[in-house]
Amino acid sequence: MPDVDLGPADTLHVLVPSRALAAAAQSVSPRVRAHRLPAGEGPPTGEAALAQVWVPGGPGIPAWLADGAPHLRVVQLLTAGAEAFAGRLPGGLVLCNARGAHTPSTAEWVLAATLAAQRGIPAFVRQQDAGHWQAAVHRSLVGARVLVVGAGDIARRIGRMMAGFDVELTYVGRTAREGVLSTDDLPRLLPDADVVVLIVPVTEETVGMVDAEFLAAMPDGALLVNAARGAIVDTDALLAELRSGRLRAALDVTDPEPLPAGHPLWSAPGLLLTPHVGGAVPQTNDRAAQALTDQLGRILRGEPLANVVDEY
């Protein structure tokens, strides 16, 4: 792993997208100098060009990254998702994410969306808007068989949150290990799942993994919950299942995204849809800033970097 070449008295220069993050970074130590570089601006000039750490303010990779920051060694994300950067950075850089920053809020969204969908809350809200009183019996989360496709930090938090509902929970990961089954087991697991939760990163293996065959293996009336990325699900295949009334879904992410006006998902039956807000709570920004300050502390102390996604 390439190291940040920093002597005991050297200054650690950091490029950040906001004043709040600049203040947080400089609170770590007098040796940290933060330079504000909002998304879309650059290349850094003056002392900012000495930066060893860059904190992106958005998903784009600027042209200046190739030769406009010769001292740069670490790209520290404020998100857990790293697909916009992984495998696309110039050589000599280490990519780190903010694992854990979005964990509580994303897991909370999964629980809230699953409960709402199971108990028919979206339909009742529409009835409320129409001033129409009509009772109905819907499904329950209590005792449900829940299949969580993903076995990372967020998946584990989802499991802990759902434990109070006495669910029968199974984790599926890329490879089998203690307490986690392999994606190779999905064909036999899907037919028994009342709820399937997607919380996997975007990789070559996961893009489009929820296709027509995957959905067809789910039992009638089952619920698909996607808190990962829209590209994990074949939108046309899901629409076919929703229109038939065989499956239901709760989506915080879509493909395409943002969902354009007039897209058939807007009017699909059996769908609870939110605009990629699973991690959007006030505390998330504080947790992301903490991930940054913890990383800077590690660099100053000469410790290994945390949450490394890629190194080139």
Secondary structure, DSSP 8 states (H G I E B T S, - for coil): -------TT--EEEEESSHHHHHHHHTS-TTEEEEE--TT-----GGGGG-SEE--SSS---GGGGTS-TT--EEE-SSS--TTTTTTS-TT-EEE--TTSSHHHHHHHHHHHHHHHHTTHHHHHHHHHHT---------STT-EEEEE--SHHHHHHHHHHGGGT-EEEEEESS-BTTBEEGGGHHHHGGG-SEEEE-----TTTTT-B-HHHHHHS-TT-EEEE-S-GGGB-HHHHHHHHHHTS-EEEES--SSSS--TT-GGGG-TTEEE--S-TT-SHHHHHHHHHHHHHHHHHHHHT---SSEEEE-
